[in-house]
Amino acid sequence: MTEQHMIQLLQKRGVTVEQISEIVFKLQKPYNDQLSEQECIDSVLAVLAKREVQYTLYTGIALDELAEKKLLPEPLQSILEADEPLFGVDETLALGIVHVYGMIGLTSFGYLDKEKMGIIRSLNDNKSAVHVFLDDLICGLAAAASARIAHQNEHAPDYSSKLRLD
């Protein structure tokens, strides 16, 4: 499995690196006025290059595809078809991607999962396909790529000097 294989798999499911990078740009631009769209694309590609990310994406996408073909055992098939709100396994799987870049990624993931901006909303609202896992995986991927940029931003405010331990 390679980064290129994952890009093709995402494209097959209707998601491009550019769509993910648009989300990353929206998340990080307020904190980095020098941020370019290319940096966001590069960050998404860097996250996609990680093997654990590839395995996580592949697993979630495979489950969505199996659900579309009605090949999962019950009650799992019905749970995925209904996109049951209390299922939670989709978010849990996506957190595997998020944790690659720490707490910034975790908070960004929560925000994206709630707001569902860009391609995330399109995947979530698409009733002609099963994207139970994919929408959350894209949240995780965008959150991780965003956190990666945040960790590299030398111009980010340093709040540690203002902390008091009284």
C-alpha positions in Angstrom: 0.0 0.0 0.0 1.3 3.5 -0.9 0.3 7.1 -0.6 -0.6 7.0 -4.3 -2.9 4.0 -3.7 -4.7 5.8 -0.9 -5.2 8.9 -3.1 -6.8 6.7 -5.8 -8.9 4.9 -3.2 -10.2 8.2 -1.9 -10.8 9.5 -5.4 -12.9 6.4 -6.1 -15.0 7.3 -3.1 -15.4 10.9 -4.3 -12.7 12.7 -2.2 -9.6 14.5 -3.5 -6.5 15.7 -1.6 -7.5 19.2 -2.6 -10.9 19.0 -0.9 -9.2 17.8 2.3 -6.6 20.5 2.0 -9.3 23.2 1.7 -10.5 22.2 5.1 -7.0 22.2 6.5 -6.5 25.7 5.1 -9.7 27.0 6.8 -8.6 25.5 10.1 -5.1 26.9 10.1 -5.3 30.2 8.2 -6.6 32.2 11.2 -3.4 31.2 13.1 -0.9 31.4 10.2 -1.3 34.4 7.8 1.6 33.1 5.7 -0.1 29.7 5.1 -0.4 28.6 1.5 -2.8 26.1 -0.1 0.2 24.1 -1.3 1.4 23.7 2.3 -2.0 22.3 3.2 -1.8 19.8 0.3 1.7 18.8 1.3 0.5 18.3 4.9 -2.4 16.1 3.8 0.1 14.1 1.6 2.5 13.7 4.5 -0.3 12.3 6.7 -1.4 10.0 3.9 2.2 8.7 3.7 2.0 7.2 7.2 1.3 3.5 7.2 -1.0 3.5 10.2 -3.1 6.2 8.5 -3.2 4.1 5.3 -4.3 1.0 7.2 -7.0 3.0 9.1 -8.4 4.5 5.9 -8.4 1.2 4.1 -10.3 -0.5 6.9 -13.0 2.1 7.1 -13.4 2.4 3.4 -13.6 -1.4 3.1 -16.4 -1.5 5.7 -18.4 1.3 3.9 -18.0 -0.6 0.6 -19.1 -3.9 2.2 -22.1 -2.2 3.6 -23.0 -0.8 0.2 -22.9 -4.3 -1.2 -24.9 -5.6 1.8 -22.2 -8.0 2.7 -22.0 -7.4 6.4 -23.6 -9.6 9.1 -26.7 -8.3 10.9 -27.1 -6.3 12.9 -24.0 -4.5 11.7 -25.4 -4.1 8.2 -28.5 -2.3 9.5 -26.5 -0.2 11.9 -24.3 1.1 9.0 -27.2 1.5 6.6 -29.0 3.7 9.2 -25.7 5.5 10.2 -26.8 5.0 13.9 -25.8 8.0 15.9 -24.7 5.9 18.9 -22.5 3.5 16.8 -19.3 5.4 17.6 -16.9 2.9 16.0 -16.5 5.2 13.0 -15.2 8.0 15.2 -13.1 5.6 17.2 -11.4 4.4 14.1 -10.8 7.9 12.8 -9.2 8.9 16.1 -6.3 6.5 15.2 -5.4 9.1 12.5 -5.9 12.1 14.8 -3.6 10.8 17.5 -0.6 10.8 15.2 -0.4 14.6 15.8 -1.6 15.0 19.4 -4.2 17.1 21.2 -4.4 19.8 18.5 -5.6 17.1 16.1 -8.1 15.8 18.7 -9.8 19.2 19.2 -9.8 19.9 15.5 -11.4 16.5 14.9 -14.2 17.3 17.4 -14.8 20.6 15.7 -14.9 19.1 12.2 -17.1 16.2 13.3 -19.6 18.7 14.6 -19.4 21.4 11.8 -19.0 19.0 8.9 -17.4 21.5 6.5 -16.7 21.0 2.8 -16.4 17.5 1.5 -17.2 16.1 5.0 -20.8 17.5 4.8 -21.1 16.2 1.2 -20.1 12.7 2.4 -22.3 12.8 5.4 -25.4 14.0 3.5 -25.0 11.6 0.5 -27.7 9.0 0.8 -26.8 7.2 -2.4 -23.7 5.7 -0.8 -22.5 4.5 2.6 -19.9 6.9 4.1 -20.4 6.0 7.8 -16.6 5.6 8.2 -15.3 7.9 5.4 -16.8 11.2 6.6 -15.1 10.6 10.0 -11.9 9.4 8.4 -11.7 12.6 6.4 -12.3 14.6 9.6 -9.4 12.7 11.1 -7.2 13.2 8.1 -7.9 16.9 7.9 -7.5 17.3 11.7 -4.1 15.5 11.6 -2.9 17.5 8.6 -4.0 20.7 10.4 -2.2 19.7 13.6 0.9 18.9 11.7 0.9 22.5 10.3 0.2 23.9 13.8 3.2 22.0 15.2 5.4 23.5 12.5 4.2 27.0 12.8 7.0 29.1 14.3 4.8 32.2 14.3 2.1 30.6 16.5 1.4 32.5 19.8 3.3 31.1 22.8 0.9 30.9 25.7 3.3 28.9 27.9 5.0 32.1 29.2 1.7 33.4 30.4 0.8 30.3 32.5 0.9 30.8 36.2 1.2 28.1 38.8 0.0 30.1 41.8 
